[in-house]
Amino acid sequence: MGAGLITMGVLHFVVPGPFDAQIPREIPGEPRTLTYASGVAEAAIGAGLLIPRTRKPAAAAAIALFVAVYPANLNMVRIYWDKPLIRAGAIARLPFQIPMITTAVKIWRRTP
């Protein structure tokens, strides 16, 4: 999970456009700034998960992050409503957030 979060965090900087598009218009702020901020958060949480001393608080942060980004995942369904193939992918992605949350919870519980 740590390596995956670092990878996704880096992607926020390498290809920010798709991440910008996911940010709901209702969230105040410049989408690119929010994309970069969430990329930093993901990479930092991922790094924290790889270090035993910081694993427990990083797992708690991962839980919060996965819950917080769920509205952006829902927003993808909304913004791609007129593109059935992309919409189907966005809908199919929604349930995968649950195992990410439960895995982070398991890491948090199992870390002393």
Sequence and secondary structure as in RCSB ss.txt:
>XXXX:A:sequence
MGAGLITMGVLHFVVPGPFDAQIPREIPGEPRTLTYASGVAEAAIGAGLLIPRTRKPAAAAAIALFVAVYPANLN
MVRIYWDKPLIRAGAIARLPFQIPMITTAVKIWRRTP
>XXXX:A:secstr
 HHHHHHHHHHHHHSHHHHHHHS TTS S HHHHHHHHHHHHHHHHHHHHSGGGHHHHHHHHHHHHHHTHHHHHH
HHHHTTT HHHHHHHHHHGGGHHHHHHHHHHHHHH  
